[in-house]
Amino acid sequence: MTVPTLPWVTPNPPRPGTQVLVMASRLEVRTLRDVPRFFLKAMSAWRQVRRAPGVVGASLVAEPFRRTFWTLSAWEDRATLNAYVRAEPHYSIMTSLRPVMKDSSFVFWEGPAEELPVSWAEARRRLAEQA
């Protein structure tokens, strides 16, 4: 079962000449049995992120047989990202999935809006450097 990459979407195009906050994450669940539940909840969060105020862009990669999910998003600023994290359904999803998580890694950086979308290679490089 291969799940395709959900390609970069741009719900709120950034203003030219602005800086954006980019976040990349690697999320690994404990067992293959946890994958379907995680994936269903991830799709709910994906629908939410596409409507979130302040989101500039987002993408998702699922590697179900590796029990790993990757997110990449860009935000107007830290405040808009934090508002999304605390909003429902993301907040409940995040707390309900904690028991099935094996590992989670996050990296944040700022960059010019004109450099979006960030490549997956760049996001994975930054996550690997942080590990």
GIURUR-V305135 format. One record per pair of residues at least 12 apart in sequence whose ideal C-beta (glycine too) atoms are under 6 Angstrom apart, sorted by sequence separation. I is the first residue (numbers start at 0). J is the second residue. If there is no record, write none. Layout:
# GIURUR-V305135
i->I j->J
i->I j->J
This chain:
# GIURUR-V305135
i->58 j->71
i->45 j->59
i->57 j->72
i->56 j->73
i->55 j->73
i->106 j->125
i->54 j->74
i->106 j->126
i->53 j->74
i->53 j->75
i->104 j->126
i->106 j->129
i->53 j->79
i->34 j->63
i->34 j->66
i->51 j->83
i->19 j->55
i->28 j->66
i->10 j->49
i->27 j->66
i->27 j->67
i->13 j->55
i->26 j->68
i->47 j->89
i->73 j->115
i->10 j->54
i->11 j->55
i->25 j->69
i->43 j->88
i->44 j->89
i->24 j->70
i->9 j->56
i->23 j->71
i->44 j->92
i->7 j->56
i->8 j->57
i->22 j->72
i->7 j->58
i->71 j->122
i->21 j->73
i->40 j->92
i->5 j->58
i->5 j->59
i->19 j->73
i->20 j->74
i->4 j->60
i->20 j->76
i->20 j->77
i->2 j->61
i->56 j->115
i->56 j->116
i->2 j->63
i->0 j->63
i->33 j->99
i->29 j->99
i->28 j->99
i->29 j->101
i->27 j->101
i->27 j->102
i->26 j->103
i->25 j->104
i->24 j->105
i->23 j->106
i->22 j->107
i->21 j->108
i->20 j->109
i->21 j->110
i->18 j->109
i->19 j->112
i->17 j->112
i->21 j->117
i->13 j->112
i->23 j->122
i->25 j->126
i->23 j->126
i->7 j->116
